[in-house]
Each structure stands twice: as C-alpha cells, then as structure tokens.
Amino acid sequence: MPTSNLGGCLVVTTSGVYQCRQILSPEDIFLQLILSYRSHEQAEEFGITYRLDVCGLYQLAAKQELGEGHYAQALKLFELSRVCFKE
C-alpha cells in the first residue's frame, strides 16, 4: 500500500527557527490507532482527514491480526472494511 508524504514546514519564533518533518506516514499512524489502541472512531476520523484508503487499511490491519492469531479482532476489522468493500 502506498504511503503519503506530507510536506514539512518551518516555524519561526522569537527564540528560533524550527523545521517540522514527518516521521511516520499517516497510514502508519492509522494502523497504530487500530492495532495498538483499538481506537476505531479516532482512526476513522484521522483517516478521513488525511483522505486515506480507510477500507484498505482496515483490511491490511485485519490480515495482520489474522496472521498473529487474533481471530476475533481480525473478524471485527474485516467487518469494518466490508462496509465499503467494492468487490
């Protein structure tokens, strides 16, 4: 799955100039919210904000959970992805 690259920015204050750069891709943050924190609502809001392929990311997360033997969580994620699954 392709990842997004957000441009950085410079912040100029009276005490210095700071460069802000992306460390994690939005897709990685989405997956962390889903897999680590089980925060589906927050992840969806985040995904919509950054125009991510939320359905595809849910499927990717479900496959990861399935591979780790977390069947109940994988099923829940597959169900969430199926809401907008187009096959």
Secondary structure as UniProt FT lines:
FT   STRAND          9..13
FT   TURN            14..15
FT   STRAND          16..20
FT   HELIX           26..35
FT   HELIX           40..49
FT   TURN            50..51
FT   HELIX           54..67
FT   TURN            68..69
FT   HELIX           71..82
FT   TURN            83..84
//
